[in-house]
Amino acid sequence: MPSRNNGKTRRPRAIEETRQSRQASAKEPPAFPPTVGPPRGVLQPAEPHGGGFFHQRLAPSPDLTPWIQHFWFVRWDLRGITPRLQETLPHPSCYLLFEHDLEQSPHAALVPNNCEVSGVCTGRFSRQMEGWGRVFGIKFRPGGLRPFLNDSVSTLTDRVVPAEEIFGPSILELASAVRGMEGAEEMAAATGAFFTKRLPPPNSSSILSAELVDTILNDPSILTVEELASRRGIGVRSLQRLFRDYVGVSPKWVIRRYRLHEVVERFHSGQPFDGAQLALDLGYADQAHLINDFRTLVGYTPSEYRKRALKTAKAAK
């Protein structure tokens, strides 16, 4: 079931990780545990948004951590106001998504996009949010979906498929149960119990792929596949096969994506833009290649995006 995203994949009726709105009610659940770090790769909108918007992330129980990175929950209320465009630079992760239109009865029949699995999105993810709704999701660790899929994760790259194709009809029973729940904690408990009963045997390749992606994320000095392979004592071709099979994208893609995340975070923090030095820091041959990559993915040059991000942040204060 092919999908599009910015002309390439179908835009799933779900959203990626997003920042918690300042409009969140004091009655909302507590923030996610400190073991779940702040989101990365969330692009600043061109203008500050109004409306109610709430985001929460929850860590899984220890027995699920080899496969599941965290649970996440987003709720929005944009009734009567301008729809909100949410954009992210996705991580090398797959997701199980439960989406609910809160303007419909919770007893209405499930439709396919109520329960989907999304593979790694290689482009910019864009979602026009409107009305009143919510999404509860599981973010699998890189390699974490592979034992459930029984196929190369690359078969899901830039695709969204019905969750029933991977987890069987019992996932629809879970989807119906989750739709009747109110809070993220209750949804996470039910979803965690579902997977606890269906855990696959430990998989060394899944564990290794997650460790390698974590290494890329946490070590900005890794700029090439050869560096990563050398540090772990793995051949470059073996590394490429592992990533294609268990992560769904190449190690080069992961390195480049996380380095671009760092550019975005620098701009969000207000750091000055020195294009030549930034290109050098991120392993680009020259500034022109960095600008081209950034513009292709984000839609703006680095200097344009930095100005936009600073303007939006200032207006939101």
PyMOL commands that set and color helices and strands:
alter all, ss='L'
color gray80, all
select helices_A, chain A and resi 62-64+112-114+146-149+153-156+164-167+170-179+184-196+204-218+225-232+236-247+251-268+275-281+287-298+302-316
alter helices_A, ss='H'
color red, helices_A
select strands_A, chain A and resi 52-58+68-78+84-88+95-101+115-118+125-129+131-140+160-162
alter strands_A, ss='S'
color yellow, strands_A
deselect
rebuild
show_as cartoon
